[in-house]
Amino acid sequence: MSRDKYIVRHIDRLLLDPNNYRFIDNKNYRYVATSEIDDPRIQQRTRNLLTGKNEEGINDLIISFKANGILKLDPIQVKEIAGSKNLLVVEGNRRTAALKYLYEEFEKGNDVGKLTIESFKSVGLVLISDESPMQHLITMGLHHISGKRKWSSINQAQLIYDLRHKHQMSEAEICDALAIKKYSLRRSLRALALIERYKASDYGDQFQTKKYAIFQEIVTNVQVKGWLNWNEATYLPEHKINEEKLFSWISSEEFIDIDEDGEETKTTKEPIITRSHEIRELSKFIHDAKAIEQMEERRSITAGFALSDAVGVSRLQKAIDNIEKEVQVAFSFSEYLDNEDYSKVGILRDKLDRLIPSSKNLNELSQNTLTKYFAKIDHHFTQLTVKKYRKLIDLKVDKLSRVNIIAGGNNAGKTSLIEIFYLLTRLNNIPSLIELEKYRGRFYDQFHTKWFDKLFVDSIEIESIFNNTPITLSIDKLETEENIDKSQYLNSITSNVIINGDELQSTIHLFSNKEPELYFQKSQFICEATFSSPYRYNGILLKKAHARAVEHQYLDQIIQFIQDKLDSRIQKIEMIHIEGESRFMVSSTGLDHAIDITKYGEGLQRVFEIALLMGYSRNGIICIDELDSAIHKNLLRDFTEFIQAAAVEFNVQVFLTTHSKECIDAFVENNFPDHELTAYALSEENGKVICKHLAGDKLKQLVSSINIDIR
């Protein structure tokens, strides 16, 4: 139990901490033993480090103290020093230094504003009597890493390093203690490890705090880490030659030229890389030997980029972006088009058509911007920990099986839970989050950036196991520190994924007057994933699913089920293209012509959609929200059996929600085995959502014996 107490002491009784983490990156810093702390020379040196030239390091506090006096909301924390009557400042060194300066000014008769002699004689303090060294670090971390008065990034990293290695705290313990994310912790440790390598190199004497951002960018850049052959176990690069090259690029180098007379001329060449964003440019041509050679020869990132294929990719992307923007402008003013304009538009359309390979449509090309992380999938999701997602906090879901039923009352978090599984499969693909927010908010047409900024409020933090591989996903909204045009800027969303030690990052900048800007070095997904809901319609996805069903001859199974269980007169359901529109048309023996599927009941449409998506989700997952919606209870037993059979045939993991007991019972009462079925019940206890589960065989037994209702 803490024995901290409030006391008052004269400002002269307070000793500044010469080992404060604020000084670690200062070239004049050296460790001071406890026995030397009260040495006047040590105290003066510490004060100089805190105040800086002309007190610029504490000027903000001097102004505040003069205007407001000493506020008691956040007292200075101190601890006793063995053998000394003085007290060591644990937290509040800058404030103490400011008060010492003002006391000297007071003694000289100079103006100190609202401060009086009592302000200096009776400084309010909190005496910490039983804080361990580790607890002391955590206290400082909460103030200067998680809190508002942040240290520089390298000082934060050093504190995290000490907690991890000197005090042997686990990653989870540090994250919980300091309220930071795991990706932030690991990024700090990686950067610090590489900095230590740099300091030990031939260029080590050139390290400065401002270089920290460069090292941080290096250890988060997938391409550069691959080039360095980065070892996640040791947090060190294994390609030593490339490491040495990289260090030379971020350092100045001295060259000696000898002329014909033997005279030496020394020249110093400035670093090639001086800013963190240049690492991103470098990553675009890091494997291009000719571009690297040009960069080294010209001492310019721009020169290397200009020679690489990356410049072509960049120009193409800018061209496509410009086309997209200008087409929208032309469409808005299309009423002014004349015959000559129509001819020009036709020529442009033909050119755009030729950009698309005949074997692939536009949707497939868009999908191919993502790559699969796993070459082979042996297992799907086996467990999930939701640290934070909407109302779900510290929720654990384990014993996941092939088919997972999520039940519960209204607003219990069922939809949120299946959204989580969908998001996890997309890894760092931020557009997937935007898609979920769009449909949840029921924006079926345009979804303005301002709405997304308003709807996405709380950060997301999730951990899971997929294919026997740990995955951590964190998504946050923040104001970027990057040098971008801030006119009409709203916010930035960052997505950070750690998967099997690899780190994937994405950032999207939101603006009120223009399209969002998305940045990522690599974007991957872990498996195919689809989402079906009675409140969402994704026509593009259904067209792709239909095409795949035709290609793999799975459509016949769907039609057969519909004939057997819904309407025996239906012969086929085809995709018909008329005047730029693609529609599902149903042919029936009861009709003399095909009609749009929307002319049939919502139950048939829902069955057709889910069945198509089951096949499309091969080797992946499907999330089905409110399975029982629009489907008659008499059909549920047969359709749940169809879903379970398709899940096995296509190796699909199913996550579905329901608030219907009839739907849950249908799964255990149909003729399909229940050993790959698990039911989960979400409920609230003391304002927190909890999750309980029953294996399929046990659920079947309880339904049969006592007609259990798990909702």
C-alpha positions in Angstrom: 0.0 0.0 0.0 1.4 3.4 -0.9 2.5 5.7 1.9 2.9 8.8 -0.2 2.1 12.0 1.6 1.8 15.7 1.0 4.5 18.0 2.5 5.9 21.5 2.0 9.6 22.4 1.7 11.7 25.4 0.8 12.8 25.5 -2.9 16.4 25.3 -1.8 15.8 21.8 -0.3 15.0 20.3 -3.7 17.6 18.6 -5.8 17.2 18.3 -9.6 17.6 14.8 -11.0 20.8 14.6 -13.1 19.8 11.2 -14.5 16.5 12.4 -15.9 15.6 10.6 -19.1 15.1 14.1 -20.7 19.0 14.3 -20.8 19.8 11.0 -22.4 20.1 12.3 -25.9 22.2 15.3 -24.8 25.9 15.0 -25.7 26.9 16.5 -22.3 25.0 13.9 -20.3 26.7 11.4 -18.2 25.4 9.1 -15.5 25.7 10.5 -11.9 25.9 8.2 -8.8 23.5 8.8 -6.0 26.3 9.9 -3.7 27.2 12.8 -6.1 23.7 14.1 -6.8 23.9 17.0 -4.2 27.2 18.2 -5.5 26.7 21.9 -6.3 28.5 21.5 -9.6 26.3 18.5 -10.6 23.2 20.5 -9.7 24.3 23.5 -11.7 25.1 21.3 -14.7 21.7 19.7 -14.4 20.0 23.0 -14.2 21.8 24.3 -17.3 20.6 21.2 -19.2 17.0 21.9 -18.2 17.0 25.7 -18.7 19.0 26.0 -21.9 20.5 29.2 -23.2 18.7 32.3 -21.8 16.3 30.0 -19.9 14.6 29.1 -23.2 13.9 25.6 -22.0 11.7 26.8 -19.1 10.5 30.1 -20.5 6.9 28.8 -20.8 6.9 27.9 -17.1 8.4 31.2 -16.0 5.6 33.0 -17.8 2.9 30.7 -16.3 4.2 31.0 -12.7 4.4 34.8 -13.0 0.8 35.0 -14.3 -0.9 32.3 -12.2 1.4 31.5 -9.2 2.0 27.9 -8.3 -1.1 25.7 -9.1 -1.6 22.8 -6.8 -3.3 20.5 -9.3 -0.1 18.7 -10.2 2.4 18.9 -7.3 6.1 18.1 -7.7 7.0 14.5 -6.7 10.1 13.9 -4.6 11.8 11.2 -2.7 14.3 11.1 0.1 18.1 10.5 -0.4 19.9 8.4 2.2 22.2 10.6 4.3 20.9 13.9 3.0 18.4 16.4 4.3 17.5 17.4 0.8 14.9 15.7 -1.5 15.4 14.5 -5.0 12.8 15.6 -7.6 11.3 12.5 -9.2 8.7 14.3 -11.4 8.6 18.0 -12.0 12.3 18.8 -12.7 11.5 21.6 -15.2 9.0 23.2 -12.8 11.6 23.0 -10.0 14.3 24.6 -12.2 11.9 27.4 -13.1 11.1 28.1 -9.5 14.8 28.1 -8.5 15.4 30.7 -11.3 12.4 32.8 -10.1 13.6 32.6 -6.5 16.9 34.1 -7.5 15.1 36.8 -9.4 13.0 37.4 -6.2 16.1 37.7 -4.1 17.6 40.3 -6.5 14.4 42.3 -6.2 13.2 41.6 -9.7 9.5 41.2 -10.7 8.2 37.6 -10.2 4.5 38.3 -10.8 2.1 36.6 -8.4 4.8 34.7 -6.5 5.6 35.7 -3.0 8.2 34.6 -0.4 5.7 31.9 0.8 5.6 30.5 -2.7 9.3 29.6 -2.4 9.4 28.7 1.4 6.5 26.3 1.2 6.5 24.5 -2.1 3.8 21.8 -2.1 5.2 18.3 -2.7 4.3 14.7 -2.8 6.8 12.6 -0.9 7.1 9.1 -2.5 8.3 6.8 0.1 8.1 3.3 -1.3 8.4 3.6 -5.1 10.7 1.0 -6.7 13.1 2.0 -9.5 10.8 0.2 -12.0 7.7 2.0 -10.6 9.6 5.2 -10.9 10.1 4.6 -14.6 6.5 3.8 -15.1 5.5 7.0 -13.3 7.7 9.1 -15.6 6.5 7.2 -18.6 2.9 7.9 -17.9 3.7 11.6 -17.7 6.1 11.8 -20.7 5.1 9.0 -23.1 1.4 8.6 -22.6 0.7 12.1 -21.1 0.7 15.5 -22.6 4.2 16.6 -21.6 6.0 14.2 -24.0 9.8 13.7 -24.1 11.5 13.4 -27.4 11.0 10.1 -29.1 14.5 8.8 -28.4 14.1 9.5 -24.6 10.8 7.6 -24.7 12.4 4.7 -26.4 15.2 4.6 -23.9 12.8 4.4 -21.0 10.9 1.6 -22.7 14.2 -0.2 -23.4 15.1 0.0 -19.7 11.7 -1.4 -18.6 12.0 -4.3 -21.1 15.7 -5.3 -20.5 16.8 -3.9 -17.2 13.6 -4.6 -15.3 12.6 -7.6 -17.4 9.0 -6.5 -17.9 7.1 -8.3 -20.6 5.8 -6.4 -23.7 2.2 -6.8 -22.5 3.1 -5.4 -19.0 4.8 -2.4 -20.4 1.9 -1.6 -22.8 -0.6 -1.9 -20.0 1.6 0.2 -17.6 2.3 3.0 -20.0 -1.0 2.8 -22.0 0.8 2.4 -25.3 0.3 0.1 -28.2 2.5 -2.9 -28.9 3.5 -1.6 -32.3 4.8 1.6 -30.7 6.8 -0.4 -28.2 8.4 -2.6 -30.8 9.1 0.3 -33.1 10.9 2.1 -30.3 13.0 -1.0 -29.4 13.9 -1.6 -33.1 14.9 2.0 -33.6 17.0 2.1 -30.5 18.7 -1.2 -31.4 19.7 0.2 -34.9 20.9 3.4 -33.3 23.2 1.5 -31.1 24.6 -0.3 -34.2 25.1 3.1 -35.8 26.8 4.6 -32.8 29.2 1.6 -32.8 30.0 2.1 -36.6 32.5 4.4 -38.2 29.9 7.1 -38.4 28.8 6.9 -34.7 30.1 10.3 -33.7 27.6 11.9 -36.1 24.5 10.7 -34.3 22.1 13.4 -33.2 18.7 13.3 -31.7 17.1 14.7 -34.9 18.3 11.5 -36.7 15.9 9.4 -34.6 13.0 9.8 -37.0 15.2 8.4 -39.8 16.0 5.3 -37.8 12.3 4.9 -36.9 11.3 5.1 -40.5 14.0 2.5 -41.4 12.7 -0.1 -38.9 9.1 0.3 -40.1 9.7 0.2 -43.8 9.1 -3.3 -45.1 11.2 -2.9 -48.3 14.2 -1.4 -46.5 14.0 -4.0 -43.7 14.0 -6.8 -46.3 17.0 -5.2 -48.0 18.8 -5.2 -44.7 17.7 -8.8 -44.0 16.3 -7.6 -40.7 16.1 -10.3 -37.9 13.0 -9.8 -35.7 14.4 -12.1 -33.0 17.5 -10.0 -32.4 16.2 -6.6 -33.7 19.4 -6.4 -35.9 20.1 -6.4 -39.6 22.0 -9.4 -40.8 23.2 -8.0 -44.2 26.2 -6.1 -42.8 27.3 -4.7 -46.2 23.9 -3.1 -46.8 23.8 -1.9 -43.2 27.2 -0.1 -43.7 25.9 1.4 -47.0 22.8 2.7 -45.2 24.8 4.3 -42.4 27.0 6.0 -45.0 23.9 7.5 -46.7 22.7 9.1 -43.6 26.1 10.5 -42.7 28.5 13.1 -44.0 31.7 11.7 -45.5 35.2 13.1 -45.9 37.1 12.4 -49.1 40.7 13.1 -49.9 41.8 13.8 -53.5 45.5 13.8 -54.4 46.6 15.7 -57.4 49.6 15.1 -59.7 51.9 17.0 -57.4 50.9 14.9 -54.4 48.9 17.7 -52.9 45.9 16.6 -50.8 42.5 18.2 -51.0 39.9 17.3 -48.4 36.2 17.6 -49.3 33.2 16.8 -47.1 30.1 15.5 -48.8 26.8 16.0 -47.0 24.5 13.1 -46.2 22.3 11.7 -49.0 19.4 11.2 -46.5 18.6 13.9 -44.0 14.8 13.5 -43.5 12.7 10.5 -42.6 10.4 10.8 -45.6 13.4 10.2 -47.9 13.5 6.6 -46.6 10.1 6.1 -48.2 11.5 7.4 -51.5 14.5 5.1 -51.1 12.3 2.1 -50.5 10.8 2.5 -54.0 14.1 1.7 -55.7 16.2 0.0 -52.9 16.6 -3.2 -55.0 17.5 -1.3 -58.2 21.3 -1.4 -58.3 21.6 1.1 -61.2 19.4 3.6 -59.4 21.4 3.1 -56.1 24.6 3.7 -58.0 23.2 6.9 -59.5 22.0 8.1 -56.1 25.5 7.5 -54.5 27.3 9.2 -57.4 25.0 12.3 -57.4 24.5 12.2 -53.6 20.8 12.6 -54.2 17.7 10.6 -53.5 16.0 12.4 -56.4 18.6 11.2 -58.8 18.2 7.6 -57.9 14.4 7.8 -58.0 14.5 9.4 -61.4 16.5 6.5 -62.9 14.3 3.8 -61.3 11.1 2.2 -62.5 9.4 3.8 -59.5 9.2 7.2 -61.3 7.1 5.6 -64.0 4.8 4.0 -61.4 4.5 7.4 -59.6 3.7 9.3 -62.8 1.1 6.6 -63.8 -0.6 6.9 -60.4 -0.7 10.7 -60.6 -2.1 10.4 -64.1 -4.9 8.1 -62.9 -5.6 10.4 -60.0 -5.9 13.4 -62.3 -8.1 11.4 -64.7 -10.4 10.5 -61.8 -10.7 14.1 -60.6 -11.1 15.7 -64.1 -13.7 13.1 -65.2 -15.8 14.1 -62.2 -15.5 17.8 -63.2 -16.5 16.9 -66.8 -19.5 14.9 -65.6 -20.7 17.8 -63.4 -20.7 20.1 -66.5 -21.8 17.5 -69.1 -24.8 19.7 -70.1 -22.3 21.9 -72.1 -21.0 19.0 -74.2 -21.3 19.5 -78.0 -20.7 17.1 -80.9 -17.0 17.8 -81.1 -16.7 17.2 -77.3 -18.5 13.8 -77.7 -16.0 12.8 -80.4 -13.0 13.7 -78.0 -14.6 11.8 -75.1 -15.1 8.7 -77.4 -11.4 8.7 -78.4 -10.4 9.0 -74.7 -12.7 6.2 -73.8 -11.1 3.9 -76.4 -7.7 4.7 -75.1 -8.7 3.9 -71.5 -10.3 0.6 -72.7 -7.0 -0.4 -74.2 -5.3 0.1 -70.8 -7.3 -2.8 -69.4 -6.0 -6.3 -70.4 -8.8 -8.3 -72.1 -8.3 -11.2 -69.7 -9.0 -9.1 -66.6 -11.7 -6.7 -65.7 -11.2 -3.5 -63.6 -12.4 -5.1 -60.4 -9.8 -7.9 -60.6 -7.1 -5.3 -61.3 -8.1 -3.4 -58.2 -8.1 -6.6 -56.1 -4.6 -7.4 -57.3 -3.2 -4.3 -55.6 -3.4 -6.5 -52.5 -1.3 -9.6 -52.1 -1.8 -12.7 -49.9 0.3 -13.0 -46.9 0.1 -16.8 -46.6 1.1 -19.2 -49.4 -1.0 -21.9 -47.7 -3.7 -21.8 -45.0 -3.9 -24.8 -42.7 -6.0 -23.3 -40.0 -8.4 -20.4 -39.7 -9.1 -18.1 -36.7 -8.7 -20.0 -33.4 -8.8 -17.2 -30.9 -9.5 -13.5 -30.5 -8.8 -10.8 -28.0 -10.6 -7.5 -28.5 -8.8 -4.9 -26.4 -10.9 -2.1 -28.0 -13.5 -2.0 -30.7 -16.6 0.1 -30.3 -18.3 -1.1 -27.1 -16.3 -4.3 -26.9 -13.5 -3.9 -24.4 -11.1 -6.6 -23.2 -13.3 -9.3 -24.7 -11.8 -12.8 -25.2 -13.3 -15.3 -27.7 -11.7 -18.7 -28.0 -12.5 -22.2 -29.1 -13.4 -20.9 -32.6 -14.5 -23.6 -35.0 -15.5 -23.8 -38.6 -19.1 -22.4 -38.0 -19.5 -19.9 -35.3 -22.9 -18.6 -34.2 -22.9 -15.3 -32.3 -26.2 -14.7 -30.4 -27.4 -12.0 -28.1 -29.9 -9.2 -27.7 -30.1 -5.9 -29.5 -27.1 -3.7 -29.2 -25.1 -6.5 -27.6 -22.2 -6.1 -30.0 -22.9 -9.0 -32.4 -22.3 -7.1 -35.6 -19.2 -5.5 -34.1 -17.7 -8.9 -33.4 -18.0 -10.2 -37.0 -16.8 -6.9 -38.3 -13.6 -7.5 -36.3 -12.9 -10.8 -38.1 -13.5 -9.2 -41.5 -11.1 -6.3 -40.6 -8.4 -8.7 -39.4 -8.3 -10.5 -42.7 -7.7 -7.2 -44.5 -4.6 -6.4 -42.3 -3.5 -2.8 -42.9 -6.0 -2.1 -45.7 -7.7 1.1 -44.4 -10.3 1.2 -47.3 -11.8 -1.9 -45.7 -12.5 0.1 -42.5 -14.0 2.9 -44.6 -16.2 0.3 -46.3 -17.5 -1.0 -42.9 -18.2 2.5 -41.7 -20.0 3.4 -44.9 -22.4 0.5 -44.7 -22.9 0.7 -41.0 -23.9 4.3 -41.5 -26.1 3.3 -44.4 -24.3 5.5 -46.9 -25.2 3.6 -50.1 -24.0 6.2 -52.6 -21.4 8.9 -51.8 -19.6 8.7 -48.5 -18.0 12.1 -47.8 -14.7 12.3 -45.9 -16.3 14.5 -43.3 -18.7 11.8 -42.4 -16.0 9.2 -42.0 -14.1 11.6 -39.8 -17.2 12.0 -37.6 -18.1 8.4 -37.5 -14.6 7.0 -36.7 -14.1 8.2 -33.1 -12.4 5.5 -31.0 -9.2 3.7 -31.7 -9.2 0.0 -32.4 -6.9 -2.6 -30.9 -7.3 -6.4 -31.7 -5.2 -9.5 -31.3 -5.9 -12.9 -32.8 -4.4 -16.2 -34.0 -4.9 -17.1 -37.6 -3.2 -20.0 -39.4 -1.3 -20.6 -36.1 0.2 -17.1 -36.5 -0.3 -14.2 -34.0 -1.8 -11.0 -35.5 -2.1 -7.6 -33.8 -4.1 -4.8 -35.4 -4.2 -1.2 -34.2 -6.1 1.7 -35.9 -5.9 5.2 -34.5 -7.1 8.7 -35.5 -4.5 11.4 -34.9 -3.1 14.6 -36.4 -0.1 13.8 -38.6 3.3 15.2 -37.9 4.3 14.8 -41.6 5.0 17.8 -43.7 1.8 17.9 -45.8 -0.5 20.7 -47.0 -2.7 21.3 -44.0 -5.3 23.5 -45.8 -8.7 21.9 -45.2 -7.0 19.0 -43.4 -9.2 17.1 -41.0 -7.3 14.1 -39.5 -5.3 11.1 -40.3 -6.1 7.4 -39.7 -3.2 5.1 -39.2 -3.3 1.3 -39.4 -0.5 -0.8 -37.8 -0.3 -4.5 -38.1 2.2 -6.9 -36.5 1.9 -10.4 -38.1 4.5 -13.0 -37.2 6.9 -10.3 -36.4 6.4 -8.4 -39.7 5.0 -4.8 -39.4 2.6 -3.4 -42.0 1.5 0.2 -41.8 -0.9 2.4 -43.7 -1.9 6.0 -43.3 -4.8 8.0 -44.8 -5.0 11.7 -44.6 -8.5 13.2 -44.6 -9.4 16.5 -46.1 -12.7 18.4 -46.3 -12.2 19.7 -49.8 -10.4 16.9 -51.7 -10.0 13.2 -51.9 -8.3 11.3 -49.1 -4.6 10.5 -49.5 -3.6 6.9 -48.8 0.0 5.9 -48.2 1.4 2.4 -47.6 4.6 0.6 -48.4 2.9 -2.8 -48.6 -0.7 -3.9 -48.3 -1.6 -7.6 -47.8 -4.5 -9.7 -46.8 -4.5 -13.1 -45.1 -7.4 -14.8 -46.9 -10.6 -14.2 -48.9 -13.3 -12.6 -46.8 -16.9 -11.5 -47.5 -19.6 -9.8 -45.6 -23.3 -10.3 -46.0 -26.0 -8.3 -44.3 -29.7 -7.5 -44.9 -28.8 -3.9 -44.6 -25.9 -3.9 -47.1 -25.7 -4.5 -50.8 -22.4 -4.9 -52.7 -23.3 -5.3 -56.3 -19.7 -5.5 -57.5 -18.8 -8.3 -55.1 -21.9 -10.3 -56.1 -21.1 -10.0 -59.8 -17.6 -11.4 -59.1 -19.0 -14.1 -56.9 -21.5 -15.1 -59.6 -18.7 -15.2 -62.3 -16.7 -17.5 -60.0 -19.7 -19.7 -59.3 -20.2 -20.1 -63.1 -16.5 -20.7 -63.7 -16.2 -23.4 -61.0 -19.7 -24.9 -61.8 -21.0 -24.2 -58.3 -24.0 -22.2 -59.5 -25.9 -25.4 -60.4 -25.8 -26.4 -56.7 -27.3 -23.1 -55.7 -30.1 -23.3 -58.3 -30.8 -26.9 -57.2 -31.2 -25.9 -53.6 -33.5 -23.0 -54.6 -35.6 -25.4 -56.7 -35.8 -28.0 -54.0 -36.5 -25.7 -51.0 -38.0 -22.5 -52.3 -39.5 -22.6 -55.8 -39.4 -25.7 -58.1 -40.4 -23.6 -61.1 -37.1 -21.6 -61.2 -34.8 -22.8 -63.9 -31.8 -20.5 -63.8 -30.5 -17.2 -62.5 -28.3 -15.3 -64.9 -26.4 -12.0 -65.0 -27.7 -9.9 -67.9 -26.1 -6.7 -69.1 -28.5 -4.1 -70.6 -27.5 -0.5 -71.4 -24.6 -0.4 -68.9 -26.6 -2.1 -66.1 -25.9 -5.6 -64.8 -28.8 -7.4 -63.2 -29.7 -10.9 -62.0 -32.5 -12.2 -64.1 -34.6 -15.3 -63.1 -36.0 -17.7 -65.6 -39.1 -19.7 -64.5 -41.5 -22.2 -66.0 -44.3 -20.0 -64.6 -43.2 -17.0 -66.7 -42.9 -16.3 -70.4 -39.8 -14.1 -69.9 -37.0 -13.6 -67.4 -37.7 -11.1 -64.6 -35.4 -9.2 -62.2 -34.5 -11.2 -59.0 -35.8 -8.2 -56.9 -39.3 -9.2 -58.1 -39.0 -12.2 -55.9 -39.2 -12.2 -52.1 -36.2 -11.0 -49.9 -35.8 -14.6 -48.6 -34.8 -16.0 -52.0 -32.5 -13.0 -52.7 -30.8 -13.5 -49.3 -30.3 -17.3 -49.9 -28.9 -16.6 -53.4 -26.5 -14.0 -52.1 -25.2 -16.0 -49.1 -24.8 -19.1 -51.3 -22.8 -17.2 -53.9 -20.5 -15.7 -51.2 -19.9 -19.1 -49.6 -18.3 -20.3 -52.8 -16.4 -17.0 -53.4 -14.9 -17.2 -49.8 -13.1 -20.5 -50.6 -10.2 -21.0 -48.1 -11.2 -17.9 -46.3 -14.1 -16.6 -44.1 -17.6 -15.3 -44.5 -19.4 -13.0 -42.1 -23.2 -13.2 -42.1 -25.1 -10.6 -40.1 -28.6 -11.6 -39.0 -28.8 -14.9 -40.9 -32.5 -15.3 -40.0 -33.5 -12.0 -41.5 -36.0 -12.4 -44.3 -35.6 -16.2 -44.2 -38.7 -18.1 -43.1 -38.2 -20.3 -40.0 -39.4 -23.4 -42.0 -36.4 -23.0 -44.3 -33.8 -22.4 -41.6 -33.1 -26.1 -40.9 -32.3 -26.9 -44.6 -30.4 -23.7 -45.2 -28.2 -24.0 -42.1 -27.3 -27.5 -43.3 -26.5 -26.1 -46.7 -24.2 -23.5 -45.1 -22.4 -26.1 -43.0 -21.9 -28.4 -46.0 -20.6 -25.5 -48.2 -18.2 -24.5 -45.4 -16.6 -27.9 -45.5 -16.6 -28.1 -49.3 -15.0 -24.7 -49.8 -12.9 -24.7 -46.6 -14.7 -21.6 -45.3 -14.9 -20.4 -41.7 -18.3 -18.9 -41.0 -19.2 -16.2 -38.5 -22.8 -15.4 -38.3 -25.1 -13.4 -35.9 -28.7 -14.1 -34.9 -31.1 -13.1 -32.3 -33.4 -16.0 -33.1 -33.7 -19.1 -31.0 -35.2 -20.9 -34.1 -32.1 -20.1 -36.1 -29.8 -21.5 -33.4 -31.9 -24.6 -32.9 -31.9 -25.1 -36.7 -28.1 -25.7 -36.7 -28.3 -28.5 -34.1 -31.5 -30.0 -35.4 -30.4 -30.4 -39.0 -28.7 -33.5 -40.3 -25.2 -32.1 -40.4 -22.6 -33.2 -37.7 -22.1 -30.6 -35.0 -18.4 -31.2 -34.0 -17.3 -28.1 -36.0 -19.9 -25.8 -34.6 -19.7 -23.4 -31.7 -22.3 -21.0 -30.3 -21.4 -17.8 -28.5 -23.7 -15.7 -26.3 -22.9 -12.0 -25.8 -24.4 -10.2 -22.8 -23.6 -7.3 -20.5 -22.5 -7.5 -16.9 -21.7 -4.4 -14.9 -21.7 -2.4 -18.1 -19.2 -4.6 -19.9 -19.8 -7.1 -22.7 -18.9 -10.7 -21.9 -18.8 -13.8 -24.1 -19.8 -17.4 -23.2 -19.7 -20.3 -25.5 -21.0 -23.8 -26.0 -19.6 -26.5 -28.4 -22.0 -27.7 -31.0 -22.4 -31.2 -29.6 -23.0 -29.9 -26.1 -25.5 -27.3 -27.5 -27.4 -30.0 -29.3 -27.6 -32.1 -26.1 -29.0 -29.1 -24.1 -31.4 -28.1 -26.8 -32.7 -31.6 -27.0 -32.9 -32.1 -23.2 -34.0 -28.8 -21.7 -34.7 -26.6 -24.8 -31.9 -24.2 -23.7 -31.9 -20.7 -25.0 -28.4 -19.3 -25.1 -29.3 -15.8 -26.2 
